[in-house]
């Protein structure tokens, strides 16, 4: 099988592990810099070029699209889909998960546990928004944030109002969520592949840090998840339409609540914490399911 991986940094742990896992299984994997692709969008003969050469003969594509290049990355992935190349995750599903507001609405529609989340446009409604979220402390998130960037914990109503007004003054969209204090600065990441949780870990924030992201100095450890948490992760992946994702959950007093569904989860922390060959399981899933033209996006956009 010939696999294309869309990624800007070929040297990242996750990308090298996926490449090694593919080659160990006799597949060919080429890492392609997403931003150096260009497309010929022509009737009935879509084409992608990379470094001046036309890309042909690929059976599958693994999108590892950074949040900062989502728009262009999804355009390139859609072009692969139009060419009949099987995507590990479809462009439409990635787009759902990258839009924090849309993803929360879809999860809520399917009855999946969430922290109380509010969204409004008019800064004059700040008091009502805070009341709906349960009052301070609250977590305020930029819709476009990633890896914990653009996430603020406001301890008091006054500080919450100041942060919300500052963000709205800069004309950026935010979510306001209840703060799950009982989580104690830890969360659970469940790695879902093909509708099954194959690995999980507990992430704990650095001293004095409420965000548990490993990029922000957090630590990871193996964890045994509950049947409820397993079911929540699987349902969240299904709601997004993702074959592979990391589902981040908090343990609240009213059960597991989903914070985010990550369509390009890092593999280093979860492989080292769990001891599971996650990259190998992803490649095995791809090899089993990659069929030319088998994508919901093909022909429909």
TARAPE-V741055 format. One line per field, one symbol per residue. ss: DSSP state (H for helix, E for strand, L for the rest). phi: phi as a letter, one per 30 degrees, with the letter a starting at -180 (. if undefined). A space follows every 50 residues. Layout:
ss = ???
phi = ???
//
This chain:
ss = LEEEEELLLLLLHHHHHHHHHHHHLLLEEEEELHHHEEEELLLLLLEEEE LLEELLLLLEEEELLLHHHHHHHHHHHHHHHHLLLEELLLHHHHHHHHLH HHHHHHHHHLLLLELLEELLLLHHHHHHHHHHLLLLLEEEEELLLLLLLL EEEELLHHHHHHHHHHHHHLLLLEEEEELLHHHLLEEEEEEEELLEEEEE EEEELLLLLLLLLHHHLLEEEELLLLHHHHHHHHHHHHHHLLLEEEEEEE EELLEEEEEEEELLLLLHHHHHHHLLLHHHHHHHHHHHHLLLLLLLLLLL L
phi = .ccccdadcdcdedddddddddddciccbcdcdedcdbbccbeibdbbcb hicddbidcabcdccdedbeeddddddededddiddcebdedddeeddde deddddddediddbdebbbacdddcedddddddjiddbccbddcdahidi bbccdbddddddddddddddicdbccbdcddddiibbcccccbhibdcaa accbddeicddceddcjdbbadbcddedddddddddddddicdbacccbc ccdcjdbdcaccdbddcddddddcicddedddddddddcdbeidbddeic i
//
